Amino acid sequence: MKITPLDIYNKEFSKKFSLIGYDGKEVDEFLDHVAAAYERILKELNQLKDENERFKLDLSRYQQMEGTLKETMVVAQETVKERKNQAEREAQMIIENAKTRAREMTTEAKEKVKERMKQYRQIEEYEQFFRLRFKALLDSHQQMLNENKIDKPQGMEILEKELAFSAEEPMEDDVDNWMATKETEESNEI
């Protein structure tokens, strides 16, 4: 049976005339105190129940938030892991591309060095060939000088004849004769 403070306030006892009994006034005062205390306890209980409900709602919200945060953390961790893997793959691709480009550049450089070496050898061969030909030319000219068999220019023989002839005649006549001969030769050529 559930008792309310109002039940306690309104409770009346039957009155019997007896010498051995309780003082009615004291009983009424005591019941008033019990009813007031009971009322305070019930109010406090109701407040505690309301507070408990609020705490349960808060707890439920916090549990939902915790669940959401856990899910978010899991998603964030997966995203970080995925980004890390992607970054590692990209880094590996960059490294591979760099290695490939380095190999290509090395091959190109080696080819250029080979080409330059080939050109250098050709230049050395040309230099050697030039030296040999130039030496042969110098040797042939040296030999001609040594043999004194240098072909005289065409006008040189005429000049020698005239000089030999002029030794017999005075010098002025030789110059005049030589000039006349030259003029004649030039007019014949024209």
TAFEN-V913336 format. One record per residue. N is the residue number from 1. RES is the residue in three letters. PSI is psi in whole degrees, -180 to 180 (999 if undefined). OMEGA is omega in whole degrees, 0 to 359 (none if undefined). Layout:
# TAFEN-V913336
[[N | RES | PSI | OMEGA] [N | RES | PSI | OMEGA]]
This chain:
# TAFEN-V913336
[[1 | MET | 131 | 182] [2 | LYS | 131 | 182] [3 | ILE | 135 | 177] [4 | THR | 163 | 177] [5 | PRO | -34 | 179] [6 | LEU | -37 | 177] [7 | ASP | -40 | 181] [8 | ILE | -43 | 180] [9 | TYR | -40 | 186] [10 | ASN | -4 | 182] [11 | LYS | 129 | 176] [12 | GLU | 139 | 180] [13 | PHE | 151 | 177] [14 | SER | 144 | 184] [15 | LYS | 124 | 176] [16 | LYS | 143 | 181] [17 | PHE | 112 | 178] [18 | SER | 150 | 180] [19 | LEU | -29 | 181] [20 | ILE | 95 | 177] [21 | GLY | 178 | 183] [22 | TYR | 154 | 177] [23 | ASP | 125 | 184] [24 | GLY | -38 | 181] [25 | LYS | -43 | 179] [26 | GLU | -41 | 179] [27 | VAL | -44 | 180] [28 | ASP | -42 | 179] [29 | GLU | -43 | 180] [30 | PHE | -42 | 179] [31 | LEU | -37 | 177] [32 | ASP | -43 | 178] [33 | HIS | -44 | 180] [34 | VAL | -42 | 181] [35 | ALA | -42 | 180] [36 | ALA | -43 | 179] [37 | ALA | -43 | 179] [38 | TYR | -40 | 179] [39 | GLU | -44 | 177] [40 | ARG | -42 | 181] [41 | ILE | -41 | 179] [42 | LEU | -41 | 178] [43 | LYS | -45 | 180] [44 | GLU | -41 | 178] [45 | LEU | -44 | 179] [46 | ASN | -41 | 178] [47 | GLN | -42 | 179] [48 | LEU | -38 | 178] [49 | LYS | -44 | 178] [50 | ASP | -45 | 180] [51 | GLU | -40 | 178] [52 | ASN | -42 | 179] [53 | GLU | -44 | 178] [54 | ARG | -43 | 179] [55 | PHE | -38 | 178] [56 | LYS | -43 | 178] [57 | LEU | -45 | 178] [58 | ASP | -45 | 179] [59 | LEU | -43 | 179] [60 | SER | -45 | 178] [61 | ARG | -44 | 180] [62 | TYR | -37 | 177] [63 | GLN | -40 | 176] [64 | GLN | -44 | 179] [65 | MET | -41 | 179] [66 | GLU | -45 | 178] [67 | GLY | -44 | 179] [68 | THR | -43 | 179] [69 | LEU | -42 | 178] [70 | LYS | -45 | 178] [71 | GLU | -43 | 179] [72 | THR | -42 | 178] [73 | MET | -43 | 179] [74 | VAL | -46 | 179] [75 | VAL | -43 | 180] [76 | ALA | -43 | 179] [77 | GLN | -43 | 178] [78 | GLU | -42 | 179] [79 | THR | -44 | 179] [80 | VAL | -45 | 180] [81 | LYS | -44 | 180] [82 | GLU | -45 | 178] [83 | ARG | -41 | 179] [84 | LYS | -46 | 179] [85 | ASN | -42 | 179] [86 | GLN | -44 | 179] [87 | ALA | -40 | 178] [88 | GLU | -41 | 178] [89 | ARG | -44 | 179] [90 | GLU | -41 | 179] [91 | ALA | -42 | 178] [92 | GLN | -41 | 178] [93 | MET | -42 | 179] [94 | ILE | -43 | 179] [95 | ILE | -45 | 180] [96 | GLU | -43 | 178] [97 | ASN | -41 | 179] [98 | ALA | -42 | 178] [99 | LYS | -44 | 179] [100 | THR | -46 | 180] [101 | ARG | -39 | 179] [102 | ALA | -42 | 178] [103 | ARG | -43 | 179] [104 | GLU | -45 | 181] [105 | MET | -39 | 179] [106 | THR | -44 | 179] [107 | THR | -45 | 179] [108 | GLU | -43 | 180] [109 | ALA | -42 | 179] [110 | LYS | -41 | 179] [111 | GLU | -42 | 179] [112 | LYS | -40 | 178] [113 | VAL | -44 | 178] [114 | LYS | -44 | 180] [115 | GLU | -44 | 179] [116 | ARG | -39 | 178] [117 | MET | -40 | 178] [118 | LYS | -45 | 178] [119 | GLN | -40 | 180] [120 | TYR | -43 | 178] [121 | ARG | -41 | 178] [122 | GLN | -43 | 179] [123 | ILE | -41 | 177] [124 | GLU | -43 | 179] [125 | GLU | -44 | 178] [126 | TYR | -41 | 179] [127 | GLU | -46 | 180] [128 | GLN | -44 | 179] [129 | PHE | -44 | 179] [130 | PHE | -45 | 180] [131 | ARG | -44 | 180] [132 | LEU | -46 | 181] [133 | ARG | -41 | 180] [134 | PHE | -40 | 178] [135 | LYS | -42 | 179] [136 | ALA | -41 | 179] [137 | LEU | -47 | 179] [138 | LEU | -41 | 179] [139 | ASP | -42 | 181] [140 | SER | -38 | 178] [141 | HIS | -38 | 177] [142 | GLN | -42 | 179] [143 | GLN | -41 | 179] [144 | MET | -39 | 178] [145 | LEU | -41 | 180] [146 | ASN | -37 | 180] [147 | GLU | -11 | 181] [148 | ASN | 38 | 181] [149 | LYS | 49 | 180] [150 | ILE | 128 | 178] [151 | ASP | 132 | 181] [152 | LYS | 146 | 177] [153 | PRO | 160 | 187] [154 | GLN | -42 | 181] [155 | GLY | -15 | 183] [156 | MET | -40 | 181] [157 | GLU | -40 | 180] [158 | ILE | -41 | 180] [159 | LEU | -41 | 179] [160 | GLU | -41 | 180] [161 | LYS | -45 | 182] [162 | GLU | -39 | 178] [163 | LEU | -37 | 178] [164 | ALA | -40 | 180] [165 | PHE | -37 | 183] [166 | SER | -21 | 178] [167 | ALA | -26 | 180] [168 | GLU | -30 | 183] [169 | GLU | 167 | 178] [170 | PRO | 157 | 187] [171 | MET | -36 | 181] [172 | GLU | -39 | 179] [173 | ASP | -37 | 180] [174 | ASP | -42 | 180] [175 | VAL | -42 | 179] [176 | ASP | -42 | 180] [177 | ASN | -44 | 181] [178 | TRP | -39 | 179] [179 | MET | -41 | 181] [180 | ALA | -42 | 179] [181 | THR | -42 | 180] [182 | LYS | -42 | 180] [183 | GLU | -38 | 180] [184 | THR | -44 | 180] [185 | GLU | -41 | 181] [186 | GLU | -41 | 180] [187 | SER | -32 | 177] [188 | ASN | -36 | 180] [189 | GLU | -30 | 182] [190 | ILE | 999 | none]]
